[in-house]
Amino acid sequence: MRPQGTPQQLEKRRQRAIVLLKDGKTPAAVARALSASRSSVLRWHDAFQQNGLAGLRARPIPGCPPRLSANRKCQLERLLLQGPLKAGYKTDLWTLPRIAKLIERSFQVRYHPGHVWKILRALHWSCQKPERRAHQRNEAAIAHWKRYVWPQIRGRAAQLEAHLVFLDESGFLLIPNVKRTWAPQGRTPVIRYWFNHQKISAINALAVSPKRRRIALYLQFRQRSFKGIDVKNFLQYLLKHIRGPIIVLWDRGRIHRDQKVKMWCTTHPRLQVEEFPGYAPELNPAEYVWCQADSALANSDPEELGELKGMLVTTKRRLRRSQDLLWSCIYASDLPWK
């Protein structure tokens, strides 16, 4: 079996063996020191006696030459980075069969899909769970907001010594939130449940203090969908519990553009409202509060709304007690905070 290591590392190993032999070590002692066999040490010594250091040089690894050269692998990576949509597929997913077809179409080299992963590993690619992005996104507008608008908002908050408040709404259904379960190998488990449209609606706000040292979580639940009047009441609740100016950042949802909400905001100068770019939920740290809640509800099976609400209240208390968890929502978002 060929020893592990690059050809250069193995060459240095052989050179080290010659140095130890010149120092008077026996072949057996050198073999033990370098984790090699005695016969290998003697072979290296004979090669050195005949050809000097040239006899110890690294040699190419025998075997079939690669079907894709290093240059073609670089070309393949450029094609992969352009995305599946550019390659003519209708979904933005790279699968092994698709990549095998791309290689055959681009380089006239046929690979079995089951071996394509070796090429991808050599390119330092890995199989990952993708993030979802809406087709309606305007990437240029999002990049402009992150580079120019967000620094202005943050600078204004520092000047006014205002709380930065990130706000969002979500809903939790009476459907088991299953992550994983144990089952015999080769038999995919089936989870049966009663489909239920009942849900708990939730609204949360992450409030960062003016000196950016602490975060407070404000979270309310309803057993119905939120409306504009509920958003107005929640903003009023924030004004009662937070002193000084407040800058609220939220998405462009219809509930936030309700006329009653807009009129109420104009009558409260202590409150300023800013909007995230459209279809960019990854910018809102409040979105990641729901990720914490989903994780806490994983593999649970509440039978009624009261039980589900109790589990959500427990999660709220756990989050409120941990500044690390709340800050993790900030850092998990794509908001350029630092």
PALODREN-231568 format. One record per atom (N, C-alpha, C): residue in one letter; x, y, z. Coordinates in steps of 0.2 Angstrom, whole numbers, plus 5000, padded with zeros to 4 digits. Each point is the difference from the previous one (the first is absolute). Layout:
# residues N
AXYZ ...
# end
This chain:
# residues 338
M500449945000 M499650065000 M500450065000 R499950054996 R500450064999 R499950045007 P500550025003 P499950045006 P499750074999 Q499750035005 Q499650064999 Q500550065000 G499850054996 G500450065000 G500150024992 T500250064999 T500150034994 T500649974997 P500250004993 P500649984998 P500650045003 Q499950065001 Q500550045003 Q500249985007 Q499449995004 Q500149975007 Q500449945000 L499849954996 L500349945000 L500850004997 E500150054996 E500750014998 E500450035006 K499750045004 K500450035006 K500149945005 R499549955000 R500149945005 R500649964998 R500149994993 R500549964998 R500750045001 Q500050064999 Q500650045001 Q500250005008 R499550005004 R500149995007 R500349945002 A499849944997 A500249945001 A500850004999 I500250034994 I500750004998 I500450045005 V499750055003 V500450045005 V500149965006 L499549965002 L500049965006 L500549944999 L500149974994 L500449954999 L500850035000 K500150064998 K500650035000 K500250015007 D499550025004 D500250015007 D500249935004 G499949954997 G500249945003 G499449955002 K499450024999 K499449965002 K500049944996 T499849955003 T499849944996 T499450004996 P500049964994 P499450004996 P499349995004 A500149955005 A499449995004 A499850065004 A500550035003 A499850065004 A499750064996 V500350014994 V499750054996 V499349984998 A499949944998 A499349984998 A499550015006 R500249995006 R499550015006 R499950085001 A500550044999 A500050075001 A499550034994 L500049974994 L499650034995 L499449964998 S499849955004 S499449964999 S500149974993 A500549974998 A500149974994 A500349935001 S500049964995 S500349935001 S500850004999 R500349955002 R500750005000 R500249994992 S499649964997 S500249994992 S499950074997 S499650045001 S499950074997 S500650045001 V500350005007 V500650045001 V500649974996 L500049945000 L500649974996 L499950024992 R499450004998 R499950024993 R500250074999 W499850045004 W500250075000 W500750015000 H500449975004 H500750005001 H500349984993 D499849954997 D500349974994 D499850064994 A499450035000 A499950054995 A500450065001 F500250025006 F500450055002 F500749994998 Q500349945001 Q500649984998 Q500150004992 Q499549984997 Q500150004992 Q499950074997 N499550035002 N499850074997 N500050065004 G500249995006 G500050065005 G499350025001 L500050075002 L499350035001 L499549994995 A500249994994 A499649994994 A499649935001 G500349955003 G499749945001 G499450005005 L500050065004 L499550005005 L499450054998 R500050034994 R499550054998 R499349975000 A499650045001 A499349984999 A499849984993 R499649954999 R499849984993 R499350004999 P499750014994 P499350014999 P499749935003 I499450015002 I499649955003 I499849964994 P500149934999 P499849964995 P499250004999 G499749994995 G499349994999 G499850034993 C499350004999 C499850034994 C500050085001 P500150034995 P500050085000 P499350025001 P499950055004 P499350035001 P499650024993 R499449985000 R499650024994 R499950074999 L500050045006 L499950074999 L500750035003 S500350044996 S500650035002 S499950065005 A500550025003 A499950055005 A499750074997 N500250014994 N499750064996 N499349994999 R499849944998 R499349984999 R499650005006 K500349985006 K499650015006 K499950075002 C500550044998 C499950075002 C499450034995 Q500049984994 Q499450024996 Q499449975002 L500049945003 L499349975002 L499850045006 E500550025005 E499750045006 E499750074998 R500350034994 R499750064998 R499349994997 L499949954997 L499349984997 L499649995006 L500249965005 L499649995006 L499850065004 L500550055000 L499850065004 L499550044996 Q500050004994 Q499450034996 Q499349985002 G500049945002 G499349985003 G499749954995 P499549965003 P499649954995 P499650044996 L499750065002 L499550044995 L500450024994 K500650025000 K500450024995 K500249944995 A500049945003 A500149944996 A499449974997 G499450035001 G499449984997 G499549965004 Y500249995006 Y499549975005 Y499550055003 K499449975002 K499550045002 K500050025008 T500449965003 T500150015007 T500750015002 D500150045005 D500750025002 D500349955004 L500149944998 L500349955004 L500549964996 W500549995003 W500549954997 W500049935003 T499849964996 T500049925002 T500649974996 L500249945002 L500549964997 L499849984993 P499449984998 P499949994993 P500050064996 R499850065003 R500050064996 R500850024998 I500449995005 I500750024999 I500349954996 A499849935000 A500349964995 A499850014993 K499450034999 K499850024993 K500350064998 L500250055005 L500350064998 L500749984998 I500449955003 I500649984998 I500149974994 E499549964998 E499949964994 E499950064994 R499650045001 R499850054995 R500650054999 S500350025005 S500650055000 S500649974998 F500249945002 F500749974999 F500049944996 Q499449974998 Q499949944997 Q500349945004 V500050005006 V500249955005 V499449985004 R499949935000 R499549975003 R500249975007 Y499650035005 Y500149975007 Y499349975002 H500149955004 H499449975004 H499850055005 P499450025001 P499850055006 P500349985007 G500049945001 G500349985006 G500750015002 H500450024995 H500750025000 H500150075000 V499550044998 V500150074999 V500250045007 W499849975005 W500250035007 W500750015001 K500449954997 K500750005001 K500350064997 I499850024994 I500250064997 I499850065004 L499450005003 L499850065004 L500450015006 R500149945003 R500550005006 R500650034999 A500349984994 A500750034998 A499950084999 L499450024998 L499950074999 L499850045007 H500049965005 H499950035007 H499250025000 W499649964997 W499350015000 W499749955005 S499450015002 S499749955005 S499250014999 C499749945002 C499250004999 C499750045006 Q499650054999 Q499850055005 Q499250014999 K499750025005 K499350025000 K500050074998 P499650014994 P500050074997 P499650055004 E500150065000 E499550055002 E499550024995 R499450025001 R499550014996 R500150084998 R499950024994 R500050064997 R499450014995 A499650065001 A499450014996 A500350034993 H499649984995 H500250024993 H499950085000 Q499650035004 Q499850075000 Q500650045003 R500549975003 R500550045003 R500450044995 N500150065003 N500550054996 N500650005004 E500549964997 E500649995004 E500450075000 A500050044995 A500350075000 A499750045005 A499350005001 A499750045005 A500249985007 I500149935001 I500149985006 I500850025002 A500449994995 A500750025001 A500150085002 H499650044996 H500050075001 H499750015007 W499549975003 W499750015006 W500549995006 K500449944999 K500549985005 K500650055000 R500250024994 R500650045000 R499850085002 Y499550024998 Y499850075001 Y499550025005 V499449974999 V499450015005 V500149985007 W500349945001 W500149975006 W500550045004 P500550024998 P500550055004 P499750065002 Q499550034995 Q499750065002 Q499549995006 I499649955000 I499649985005 I500449995007 R500549974999 R500449985006 R500350075003 G500250044995 G500350065003 G499550055003 R499450004997 R499550045003 R499849975007 A500049945000 A499849975007 A500550025005 A500750004998 A500550025005 A499950075002 Q499950044995 Q499950075001 Q499450025005 L499549964999 L499450025004 L500049965006 E500549955001 E500049955006 E499349965000 A499949984994 A499349964999 A500149935001 H499549965002 H500049934999 H499949984993 L500349954998 L499949974993 L499549945002 V499550004997 V499549945001 V499849974993 F500149935000 F499949964995 F499449965001 L499550014996 L499349975001 L499849954994 D499649955002 D499849954995 D499449965003 E499649974996 E499549965002 E500149934997 S499649955003 S500149934998 S499449965002 G499949944998 G499549965003 G500249935001 F499749965005 F500249935002 F499349965000 L500149954995 L499449954999 L500049955005 L499449965001 L500049945004 L500249944996 I500650004997 I500249954996 I500749985003 P500149945001 P500749985003 P500650034996 N500450035004 N500650034997 N500649955000 V500049954995 V500549955001 V500650014997 K500649995003 K500650004997 K500349934999 R500149965004 R500349934999 R499649955005 T500049944998 T499749955004 T500449934999 W500049965005 W500449944999 W499549954996 A500349964996 A499749944996 A500549954998 P499849944998 P500449954997 P500350034994 Q500749984998 Q500350024995 Q499649974993 G500050054995 G499749984994 G499250015000 R499750025005 R499350005001 R499950085002 T499850044995 T499850075002 T499450005004 P500150035006 P499450015005 P499550054997 V499349985002 V499550044998 V499650035006 I499950075000 I499750035005 I499350024998 R499549975004 R499350024998 R499750055005 Y499650054998 Y499850055004 Y499350024997 W499650035004 W499450044998 W500250074998 F499850014993 F500150074998 F499550055003 N500350055003 N499650055004 N500250074998 H499650044998 H500150074998 H500150045006 Q499849985006 Q500150045006 Q500750025001 K500150065002 K500750035001 K500150055006 I500650015002 I500150055004 I500450064996 S499850065000 S500350054997 S500550035005 A500650024997 A500550035005 A500350074997 I500150055004 I500450064998 I500550015005 N500650014997 N500650015005 N500450064997 A500350035005 A500550064999 A500649995004 L500650014997 L500650005003 L500350075000 A500050025007 A500250075001 A500750015002 V500450034996 V500850015002 V500050065003 S500450005006 S500050075004 S500550054996 P499950065002 P500450054996 P500749995000 K500349985006 K500749985000 K500249944997 R499549964998 R500149944996 R500349945005 R499850015006 R500349955005 R499549945002 R499450025000 R499549955002 R499450004994 I499749945000 I499449994996 I499449985004 A499450024999 A499449985003 A499549974995 L499749955002 L499549964996 L499350025002 Y499650024996 Y499350015001 Y499649964995 L499649965003 L499649944996 L499350005003 Q499550004995 Q499349995002 Q499749954995 F499549965003 F499749954996 F499250014999 R499749984995 R499350004999 R499849944997 Q499349985001 Q499849944997 Q499650024994 R500250044996 R499750034994 R500650034996 S499850024994 S500550044996 S500150075002 F500650035000 F500050075002 F499850044994 K499750065003 K499850054995 K500350075002 G499950054996 G500350065001 G499950035007 I499449995003 I499950035006 I500449965005 D500249944999 D500449965005 D500750034999 V500350014994 V500650035000 V500050075003 K499550044999 K500050075004 K500049995007 N499749955003 N500049995007 N500649975003 F500449964995 F500649985002 F500550055000 L500050054996 L500450065000 L499950045006 Q499450015001 Q499850045006 Q500349965007 Y500049945000 Y500349965005 Y500750015001 L500450014994 L500750015000 L500150075003 L499650054998 L500250075002 L499950005008 K499649965003 K499950005007 K500649975004 H500349954996 H500549975004 H500750024998 I500150044995 I500650024997 I500150085001 R500550025003 R500150075001 R500450034994 G499850064999 G500450044995 G499849984993 P500350034995 P499949994993 P500049924998 I499649984995 I500049934997 I500050014993 I500449964997 I500049994993 I499949924998 V499449994997 V499749944999 V500249984993 L500349944999 L500149974993 L499649944999 W499650004995 W499649944998 W499949994992 D499749954998 D500049994993 D499450044997 R499949994994 R499550044996 R499349965000 G499849965005 G499449965000 G499450055000 R499549974997 R499350045000 R499850025007 I500149965005 I499850025006 I500450065003 H500650014998 H500450065002 H499850064996 R499750004994 R499850054996 R499250025001 D499749975005 D499350025002 D500050075001 Q499550044998 Q499950075001 Q499950025007 K499749965004 K499950015007 K500750005004 V500549954997 V500650005003 V500450064998 K500050024994 K500450064997 K499750065004 M499450015001 M499750065003 M500250015007 W500049945003 W500250005008 W500850015000 C500449984996 C500750015000 C500150084999 T499750034996 T500150074999 T499850045006 T499649985004 T499850045006 T500549985006 H500549964999 H500449995006 H500850014997 P500250065001 P500750024997 P500549965004 R499949975006 R500549965003 R500249944996 L499549984996 L500149944996 L500150014992 Q500649974998 Q500150014993 Q500049934997 V499849994994 V499949944996 V500449994994 E500449954999 E500449994994 E499849934998 E500149994993 E499849944997 E500649964997 F500149935001 F500549964997 F499850004992 P500549984996 P499949994993 P499549954999 G499650004994 G499549944999 G500449944999 Y499649945003 Y500249934999 Y500749995003 A500250035005 A500749995003 A499949995008 P499649945002 P499949995007 P500749985003 E500549984997 E500649995003 E500350065003 L499850064999 L500350065003 L499750015007 N499449975001 N499650025006 N500249955006 P500450025005 P500149965006 P499449975003 A499550035000 A499449985003 A499749934997 E500249994993 E499849944997 E500449945004 Y500550015003 Y500449945003 Y499849995007 V499550045002 V499749985007 V499549944998 W499750004994 W499649944998 W500449944999 C500650014998 C500549944999 C500149975007 Q500150045005 Q500149985007 Q499449965003 A499450034998 A499349975002 A499949934997 D500250004993 D499949944996 D500449945003 S500650025002 S500549955003 S499849985006 A499750045005 A499749985006 A499449954999 L499650014995 L499449964999 L500149944996 A500749994998 A500149944996 A499849945003 N499749954996 N499849935002 N499550015006 S499650055000 S499550015005 S499349994997 D499549985003 D499349994997 D499550025005 P499950075000 P499550035004 P499349984997 E499549995005 E499449984998 E499550054999 E500150065004 E499550055000 E500450075000 L499750054998 L500350075000 L500350025006 G499749985006 G500250025006 G500749975002 E500149944998 E500649965001 E500550034996 L499950024993 L500550034996 L500250075003 K499550045002 K500250065003 K500450005006 G499949955004 G500449995006 G500749984998 M500149964995 M500749994998 M500350064997 L499650044996 L500350064998 L500250055005 V499650015005 V500150045006 V500749985004 T500149935000 T500649985003 T500650024996 T499949994994 T500650024995 T500150085001 K499550045001 K500150075000 K500450015007 R499849975005 R500450015006 R500749985000 R500149954997 R500749974999 R500450054996 L499750034994 L500450054996 L500150065004 R499550035004 R500150065004 R500549995005 R500249945002 R500550005006 R500749994997 S500050004993 S500749994997 S500250054995 Q500450045002 Q500350054995 Q500449974995 D500349945001 D500449974995 D499549984994 L499449975002 L499549984995 L499750054996 L499950065003 L499750064997 L500550034995 W500750005002 W500550034996 W500149954994 S499949945001 S500149954995 S499550014994 C499450035002 C499550024994 C500350064996 I500350045003 I500350064997 I500649974995 Y500449965003 Y500649984996 Y499849954995 A499549965001 A499849954995 A499750044994 S499750065000 S499750034995 S500550034995 D499850024994 D500550024995 D500150085001 L499850035006 L500150075001 L500750015001 P500350054997 P500750025001 P500150045007 W500049965005 W499950035007 W500750025002 K500549964999 K500750025003 K500450054995 
# end
